[in-house]
Structures are given as structure tokens and as C-alpha cells.
Amino acid sequence: MGKLGKQSWKFENQPRLLASAAVGGPKEGQGPLRNDFDVIHDDSYVGQKNWEKAEEQLLQESIQLAVKKGGIQQSQVDLILAGDLINQITISSFSARTIGTPYLGIFGACSTSMEGLALAAQLVDSGFADYAVAATSSHNSTAERQFRYPTEYGGQKPSSAHCTVTGAGAALVGKGLQGPLITYATIGKVVDMGIKNPWEMGPAMAPAAVDTIVAHFQDTGRTPDDYDLIVTGDLARVGHPIAQELLETQGYRMKDKFSDCGILIFDPDQSEVFSGGSGCACCAAVTYGHLMKRMSKGELNRILVIATGALLSPLSVQQGETIPCIAHAVAIEAGGVDK
């Protein structure tokens, strides 16, 4: 593995995204990407006794599906890297307890999907793992209960709010002849623009996404023209235009190849999705479901995925703290060796 600039890695030993899986809930099954999920559940409890157990089930299901689709046994997986939004990432830790594979818990809020994928690729590239799984999950009701108000409270939200995705996504990373190459990762810095309103996640995260995208271009020497699609994690319909404008002020015209997972996952006319999707599962499910299917069909050859995360907590909001944000980027490419 080679280091590029201050923030980027180039993977030289061809780690591949061998297989992936995306699992969704009822609202995700009503969205435009419904056919790109491996499994859609019509019950938000997923047959469990509470929402936290439901999220555990979603995460476990995505991991097991990715491993099965990769044609290996769970016992062959060296490491699971997983994280979620709930206190002490208990969803991920309890899921790892059930699965029984060596585990590293990670937290990057909604940036966790690409943080995990970058670390999994690094472990495989360096030879410290033959197979690693990067996974993450979120659930609308577990997130509402922790970060806002219990769903039963019926609190009103502004149009700038996000709808937390109920679902999970997992990627099996290893070496082989099949599956897209993971070629670069750019690790983000914490960026805080002084926003305190927890309903303004898109505007809060947009500068962090831009900072990482610009660092990626500067470190790797690439430009927007080198990618078929550049997609942010969950800036949604309020934050994504801000990111596009900020990129243009720095000389990067993204045009129609710039998209956002929070916009893609829900139809804007769906009820109660507000400005779009968010949550750890938003970027994971869209990337490991929709985008991987497009790559397998030959519609996309080279993509850059930038997962964005707001590193707030309920306590920090109550104490009047501003919202620090971060974004991590991973380049994924179909076919042969990167040039």
C-alpha cells in the first residue's frame, strides 16, 4: 500500500469487493431502489421484540448474505469491521457476538460505511487478512429514540430534516479474480462550520464532504472526469447543492455525474422522508446494492463514494455544542488493474 499526500492511500495489491449485500425495511421497499436490495422486510420489527433487536437482525443478515454471495464460509472471514449509531455501537457488537467472527468496532456516524471499507481494503492489501467484512446498519426508530424524540411522541420536523434509513449493508473484501477493485481511499478530517441545529445535517456535513473530495483529487492527481459517478453519503436535497457549489468555487465542476445516496434512496413524494435519507445504512445500502448492481451491468466503470457523518451526540446537542463532521472516500473500479 502506498501513501499519497497527507490523506490518501493507494492499494497496490488489488483488494477486491468480492461480494456485497443490502437489506432494507418497509419505507426503503417503497423507494426507487427497491429492486436493488437483496432483501426487503415489510415489518420494521423484522420479527423481533424491539427495534434495537430488529437492527441487529438487519446487520447480521447483510453480513451473512455478503459472505454467502462471495462463495466462502463465515469461518473463512478473518475480521468484521462494523459500526452503527446507537450508544457504544451495541448493535454491531451484539451482532458480532452472535456471528462469532473476530471483530473491530468502528464509529464514524454515517461515514462508517466507507471508513470500514477503507480499513478492510487496507487489511487485505497489507496481508493481515485474507477476507474482511465491512458492514454497518441503522434503523429509523432506534435513531429517533436516541437522537430526537421517541416515535410515539409525534414531534414535528422541518423540511430540512432527514429520514434515517432502516437497513444494513455489508461488503466482503478479499483478493481474487472477480469483483470490482478497491483502488484508493481518502481519509477525511473533522470539519466544523459552527452549525448547532441538529435538523441541518446536510449543510453541516457538506463542507466535510467537499474537503475530502478536494483532498482526494489533490493527493491522487485525479479529476472529476476520471469518474463515471461521484456520490456523497447522505447530504440529501439541502446539503448536496451546497457541496456542489462549494466544489465549483474551488474549480471542480461536477456536472451531472455528482449524486447523493440520501437523494437516490427515497422518492421525494414519499411520505415523511423530508429532504432525503440518512443513517449509516443509507450510503451502505445504496453502494452495496444499487451501485454494485450498476457496476456489474457495465453501466459504471469507476466510482468515488464519499460517506459523510455528523459526529454529534444527544448530550453534545443539549450542551449547545456545534456539530463536527467528517467524510471518507473510497474509489471502486470495475475490471483490471488500476493505471
C-alpha positions in Angstrom: 0.0 0.0 0.0 1.3 3.5 -0.9 0.5 6.7 0.9 -0.4 9.7 -1.3 -0.2 13.2 0.1 -1.4 13.6 3.6 -4.8 11.8 3.5 -4.9 9.2 0.8 -3.9 5.5 0.3 -3.3 3.7 -2.9 -3.9 -0.1 -2.7 -1.3 -1.8 -4.8 -2.1 -5.5 -4.2 -5.6 -5.4 -5.8 -8.1 -5.9 -2.9 -11.5 -6.5 -4.4 -15.0 -6.0 -3.3 -15.8 -9.7 -3.8 -19.5 -9.5 -2.9 -21.9 -7.2 -1.1 -25.4 -7.3 0.3 -28.1 -4.6 1.0 -31.1 -5.2 3.3 -33.9 -2.7 3.7 -37.1 -2.0 5.6 -40.7 -1.1 4.6 -40.0 2.5 3.5 -36.9 1.5 1.6 -39.1 -1.0 -0.2 -41.4 1.8 -1.4 -38.5 3.8 -2.9 -37.0 3.8 -6.4 -34.2 1.4 -5.4 -36.5 -1.3 -4.1 -35.3 -3.8 -6.7 -31.6 -3.3 -5.8 -31.9 -4.7 -2.3 -31.2 -8.3 -1.6 -33.9 -8.4 1.0 -36.8 -6.0 1.8 -38.6 -6.5 5.1 -42.2 -5.4 5.3 -42.1 -5.3 9.1 -40.0 -2.7 10.8 -39.6 -5.0 13.8 -38.2 -7.8 11.5 -39.9 -10.3 13.7 -38.0 -9.1 16.8 -39.4 -7.8 20.1 -37.9 -4.3 19.8 -36.3 -2.0 17.3 -32.8 -2.5 18.5 -33.1 -6.2 18.1 -34.5 -5.6 14.6 -31.5 -3.6 13.7 -29.2 -6.4 14.9 -31.1 -8.8 12.7 -30.7 -6.5 9.7 -26.9 -6.2 10.2 -26.4 -9.9 10.8 -28.5 -10.7 7.7 -26.4 -8.3 5.5 -23.1 -9.8 6.7 -24.2 -13.4 6.2 -25.6 -12.6 2.8 -22.4 -10.9 1.6 -20.3 -13.9 2.8 -22.6 -16.4 1.1 -22.6 -14.4 -2.1 -18.8 -14.4 -2.0 -18.8 -18.2 -2.1 -17.0 -18.7 1.2 -17.8 -19.8 4.7 -18.2 -17.5 7.6 -15.3 -19.3 9.3 -13.0 -18.1 6.5 -13.6 -14.5 7.3 -10.7 -13.1 9.3 -12.4 -9.9 10.6 -15.6 -8.0 10.7 -15.4 -4.2 10.9 -18.7 -2.7 11.8 -20.4 0.3 13.4 -23.7 1.9 13.9 -25.4 5.0 15.5 -26.5 3.6 18.8 -24.7 4.2 22.1 -21.4 2.3 22.3 -22.2 0.7 18.9 -24.1 -2.0 20.7 -25.9 -3.1 17.5 -22.6 -4.0 15.9 -21.1 -5.5 19.0 -24.1 -7.7 19.8 -24.3 -8.8 16.2 -20.6 -9.8 16.3 -21.3 -11.7 19.4 -23.9 -13.7 17.5 -21.8 -14.3 14.4 -18.6 -15.2 16.3 -16.0 -13.8 13.9 -13.1 -11.6 15.2 -14.4 -8.1 15.3 -13.3 -4.4 15.3 -16.0 -1.9 16.2 -15.7 1.4 14.5 -17.6 4.6 14.7 -17.9 7.4 12.1 -21.6 8.1 12.3 -23.0 8.0 8.8 -19.4 7.9 7.4 -18.9 4.4 8.9 -19.5 2.5 5.6 -16.6 3.9 3.8 -14.4 4.1 6.9 -15.0 0.4 7.2 -14.4 -0.4 3.5 -11.1 1.6 3.5 -9.9 -0.3 6.6 -11.0 -3.6 5.2 -9.1 -2.9 2.0 -6.1 -1.9 3.9 -6.0 -5.1 5.9 -6.4 -7.3 2.8 -3.9 -5.2 0.8 -1.3 -5.5 3.6 -1.8 -9.2 4.0 -3.1 -9.0 7.6 -6.4 -10.5 6.4 -7.4 -12.8 3.6 -11.1 -11.8 3.9 -12.6 -8.9 5.8 -16.2 -7.8 6.0 -17.1 -4.1 6.3 -20.7 -3.6 7.5 -23.0 -1.0 9.0 -26.6 -0.5 9.9 -29.3 2.0 11.0 -32.9 1.9 11.9 -35.3 4.8 11.7 -36.9 4.1 15.1 -33.6 3.3 17.0 -32.1 6.6 15.8 -35.3 8.6 16.5 -35.4 7.2 20.1 -31.7 8.1 20.7 -31.1 11.3 18.8 -34.5 13.0 18.7 -37.8 12.0 20.3 -39.4 8.6 20.6 -41.6 7.9 17.5 -44.7 7.8 19.8 -44.1 11.4 20.8 -45.1 12.6 17.3 -42.7 15.6 17.2 -42.9 17.8 14.2 -39.9 18.2 11.9 -38.8 20.8 9.4 -38.4 20.1 5.7 -34.6 20.2 6.1 -34.7 17.1 8.3 -33.5 13.7 7.1 -35.2 10.3 7.3 -33.0 7.7 8.8 -32.8 4.6 6.6 -33.8 1.3 8.1 -31.5 -1.3 6.7 -27.9 -2.5 6.6 -25.1 -3.1 4.1 -22.1 -5.3 4.0 -19.1 -5.8 1.7 -16.8 -8.8 1.6 -13.3 -7.7 0.7 -10.5 -10.1 -0.4 -8.2 -11.0 -3.2 -9.4 -12.8 -6.3 -10.3 -12.5 -10.0 -13.9 -11.4 -9.6 -15.4 -8.2 -8.3 -14.5 -4.5 -8.5 -11.1 -3.3 -7.4 -10.8 -1.0 -4.4 -8.0 1.3 -5.6 -7.9 4.4 -3.4 -9.1 5.7 -0.1 -9.0 9.2 1.2 -9.4 9.7 5.0 -11.3 12.8 6.0 -10.6 15.5 8.6 -13.1 16.7 11.1 -14.7 19.9 9.8 -16.9 22.1 11.9 -18.7 25.1 10.4 -20.3 26.1 13.6 -23.8 24.8 12.9 -25.7 23.8 16.0 -29.1 22.9 14.7 -29.4 19.1 14.5 -32.1 19.4 11.8 -29.4 20.9 9.5 -27.4 17.7 8.9 -27.0 18.3 5.2 -25.5 21.8 5.4 -23.3 20.7 8.4 -21.8 17.8 6.5 -21.4 19.4 3.1 -18.1 21.2 3.9 -16.6 18.0 5.2 -17.6 16.1 2.0 -16.0 18.9 -0.1 -12.8 18.9 2.0 -12.3 15.1 1.4 -13.2 15.3 -2.3 -10.7 18.1 -2.9 -8.0 16.2 -0.8 -8.7 13.1 -3.0 -8.2 15.0 -6.2 -5.1 16.7 -4.9 -3.5 13.6 -3.5 -4.2 11.2 -6.4 -3.9 13.7 -9.3 -7.4 12.7 -10.5 -10.2 15.0 -11.5 -14.0 14.6 -11.8 -13.5 13.5 -15.4 -11.8 10.3 -14.1 -15.0 9.0 -12.6 -18.3 7.9 -14.1 -20.1 8.8 -10.8 -19.1 10.6 -7.6 -21.7 10.1 -4.9 -21.8 11.5 -1.4 -23.3 9.7 1.5 -26.4 11.5 2.7 -26.3 15.2 2.2 -29.8 14.9 0.7 -31.6 17.6 -1.1 -30.5 20.5 1.1 -26.8 19.7 1.6 -25.9 18.3 -1.8 -26.4 21.5 -3.8 -24.3 23.3 -1.1 -21.5 20.8 -1.7 -21.7 21.2 -5.5 -21.5 25.0 -5.1 -18.5 24.8 -2.8 -16.7 22.4 -5.2 -17.3 24.8 -8.1 -15.8 27.7 -6.1 -12.6 25.5 -5.8 -12.6 24.9 -9.6 -14.2 21.4 -9.7 -17.3 21.3 -12.0 -19.1 18.0 -11.2 -21.9 18.4 -13.7 -24.4 15.5 -13.9 -22.0 12.8 -12.5 -22.4 14.1 -8.9 -25.1 12.4 -6.9 -26.1 11.6 -3.3 -27.2 8.4 -1.7 -29.7 10.3 0.5 -31.4 11.6 -2.6 -31.3 8.3 -4.5 -32.8 6.0 -1.9 -36.2 7.7 -1.5 -38.8 9.1 -3.9 -39.2 12.8 -2.9 -43.0 12.3 -3.0 -42.8 9.5 -0.3 -44.4 10.5 3.0 -42.1 11.6 5.8 -38.7 11.4 4.0 -38.2 15.2 4.3 -35.0 16.2 2.5 -33.9 12.6 1.9 -32.2 9.7 3.6 -29.5 9.5 6.2 -28.2 7.0 8.7 -25.3 4.5 8.5 -27.3 2.3 6.2 -28.0 5.0 3.7 -24.6 5.1 1.9 -24.0 1.4 2.7 -27.3 0.1 1.1 -27.1 2.3 -1.9 -23.4 1.5 -2.6 -23.6 -2.3 -1.8 -26.9 -2.7 -3.6 -27.7 -0.2 -6.3 -24.2 1.0 -7.3 -22.7 -2.5 -7.3 -25.5 -3.8 -9.5 -24.9 -0.9 -11.9 -21.2 -1.8 -12.0 -22.0 -5.5 -12.6 -24.1 -4.5 -15.6 -21.3 -2.4 -17.0 -23.2 0.9 -16.6 -20.5 2.3 -14.3 -16.7 1.6 -14.5 -15.2 3.8 -11.9 -16.9 5.5 -9.0 -15.9 7.5 -5.9 -18.1 7.1 -2.9 -17.8 9.7 -0.1 -19.7 8.7 3.1 -20.5 11.7 5.3 -21.0 11.7 9.1 -22.1 14.1 11.7 -20.2 13.4 14.9 -22.8 14.8 17.4 -24.4 13.1 20.3 -27.6 13.8 22.2 -25.6 15.2 25.1 -23.5 17.5 22.9 -26.6 18.9 21.4 -28.2 19.5 24.8 -25.0 21.3 25.9 -25.2 23.7 22.9 -22.1 22.3 21.1 -21.6 22.7 17.4 -21.7 19.7 15.1 -18.3 18.4 13.9 -18.5 16.4 10.7 -16.3 14.0 8.7 -16.3 12.3 5.3 -14.3 9.3 4.0 -13.9 8.5 0.3 -13.2 5.2 -1.5 -12.6 4.6 -5.2 -14.1 1.5 -6.6 -13.3 0.3 -10.2 -14.5 -2.5 -12.4 -12.2 -4.7 -14.4 -8.5 -4.9 -14.4 -5.5 -3.3 -12.7 -5.6 0.4 -12.0 -3.4 2.5 -14.2 
